[in-house]
Amino acid sequence: MPSCPKNYPFYNWVPKPLGILILLFLFLPILTVGGTYSVNSGEMMSGLGIISEHIQFATFATSVGMAAFAPFFYQLVCIRREKMMCLVGFSLMYVLSLVCAKTDSIFLLALCSVIMGFFRMVLMMVNLFTLIKYAFGMEATRNITPGFEPTSEEGWDKLDVEKSNSQPMIYLFFMILGQMGTWLTAWLAYEYEWQHVYYYMMGMLLVSILLIFVTMPYHSYVGPRFPITFRKFGNVVVFCTFWMSVVYILIYGKVLDWYSDSTIWWATGIAFVSALVFIYMDVYRKSPYFLWDIFKLRNIRIGVILYLLLMILNSSSLFVNVFTGIGMKIDNWQNASLGNWCMLGYALGIVVILLMRNKGVHFKYLFATGFLFLGLSSLFMYFEVQNAGMLERMKYPIIIRSIGMVILYALTAVYANQRMPFKYLSTWICIMLTVRMVLGPAVGTSLYTNVLQNRQQYYITSYAENNDLISPEASAQFRQTVYGAKMQGRSEEEGQIMASMTAKGKVQVQATISAVKEMAGWTFYACVFSMIFVLVIRYPKRKLLT
């Protein structure tokens, strides 16, 4: 274990409460600075003249960069050079934010997003372990260092209990800060322009750099000059190339009519080649970037399945956005403000976790409870979605879904970590972030948006068949609209155009509502299936070698 000065990472004159506040403040730019801000997608699309898929692609690029960092996790948190790493990281984030604010190139935006995602994860983990050391006096790296694993079942069980109590609280902290950052960026884009979000974040980065300069001394290396060989960054490039190709196919497939477009073929070929290159580079290296034998652990395989199910079903959160957008015409900032109710759901979910785990409730019942809440959220939407829906009632599905989401989000990580040898931790974090932030959401977003569009078209066709002048109700509404237009001084032709547009708008709204109701029903069934699945599978603990 690397040894640190007594008041690390601050000067001795910095009082401990102030040091804790500074470290907590540093999380704000770390968690909020990013290549793109999805809550500002409407403003960015109108300002740059691009489609929503471009924003989704760049957003997933940030997640790919964060996952690519994970295999370096242990080496970087052990460097113990908070000042140097934060200064370098914040400076690079400042430059990249400036590029994102100025560029109109989607390729450059995605490239900056990948790099920023990588540095976000570096800074987040380094700052977290520093905060734990400084605030609580705990050397957290001891619990992740290979060779320091417990040697008895009692020791492993004690460590697993500690993780059950500590990891959910860490997740709660990051998720609440992340939601606050989402609301803040939406407000900035609403009050000003989307570029001002980047400028604000750049200002926050400069404040953070100033705080670091003033309060932190220089610390020399306590170990090797740099524990990571740059040869491994070849793996990072190949890893990012593979997942960006996969995300490209999932996001742009519907828009480009799948394999009718040559770029989808190119993306598929690049994904296939990069996957082979990645496997080859890892298998034939003495110090691999990724440990493939981790998949021999049953906990890991189950964890991957649970995260995949969770993130696909959690994509049903778009029901609220679609319904409020088409039925209530609210903007991104109002949507983000409505989304703040998820923080209450996160807090309630953590309470559920702590209460049930302290009572010794088995993981399978906790997982089933998580999927139950996801299903109840969809069931609420099934009965609530209607022409006369109320905005204030939309907080309930958000709260309910957030409870289930955080239960599965936090406890899946706890379960997968059970009795896992520490040498696999970095690889597991890479798998977890990839499934949880890239593969699962990309598949879920692609599935829900494509099915929603398909069902919308189906219902538009169905409703339009009976929405003509032969229908007494449609005919009366059409004549009434024409009459109202003529009373306003418009011509007969203008009145008919207005009446046609009004009729078309009503059909589209009704078709969207019907599609959302249908998909909410199928999501509920999927949640029930997931509940049954987690209840019937086995959860054996890894047997210790004697």
Disulfide bonds with the S-S distance in Angstrom:
none
